[in-house]
């Protein structure tokens, strides 16, 4: 049996929406194991005059729960 959990996160970048997605996944993978899927929920940007100054993405990241992981309380 496989169980997945979902995290809703927001990434940002001064370069592009793609860069915001890549950075958000990279940062999340530092603390969450077994990332498996990403769903882009929303994209938006801040503007100043006629220029985009910051890109934002809302993501639904999925990760697989490790059913064999020991509970730290048991150690």
N, C-alpha and C positions, 0 to 999 in steps of 0.2 A: 504494500500500500504506500502511496506517495501523498504527502500532505504539503501544500504550499501556503505560505503566508504572503501578505501584500503590505508594502510600505508605500505611502503617498509622500513624495518629496518634491521640492522645487529646486531646480538648478538655474544657474545664471551664468552669463558670459558677456564680455564686451565685444566678442568677435561674431558669433552666430548662434542660431538655435541648435545646430548640430554640435557645436562646441559645448554649449550648455548641457546637452544630453550626455556627451562623452565624459565631461568633467563630473557630473552628478553620479554617473555609474562608477567611475574610478574612485571617487571619494567614498561612496557607499560600500564598495567592495573591500575597503580597508577594515571595516568593522562587521560586515555581514557576509557570512559564508554561503556558498551554493546559490548565488544569484542565477536566475534561469530565464527570465523574460522581462521585457519592458514594454509598457503601453504608454504612448504619449497622449495625455488627457487634454492639455491646453498649451498654447503658445501665445506669448504676448511680449511687448517691448516698451521700453521707455524711449521717448523721443525728446529732442531738444531742437526746436526749429524744424528743419527738414531732414534731420539726421537721427538715426537710431543710436541711442547711447548705451542701452543694455538690453539683452535678450533674456527672457525667462521661459522655462518649460516646467509644467506640472507633469510628473511621471508617476505611474503605478509600477513599482518594481516588485517582482515575485521572486521568492527564494524557497527552496525545498527544505523542509524541516528534517533534520538528522534524527531519525527515530532510534538510532543506536547510541546516541550521545549520552554519556553518563551525566547525571545531575551532580553539580558541584557539592550539594549538601550531603551526598553520600560519601564523599571523600574524607 
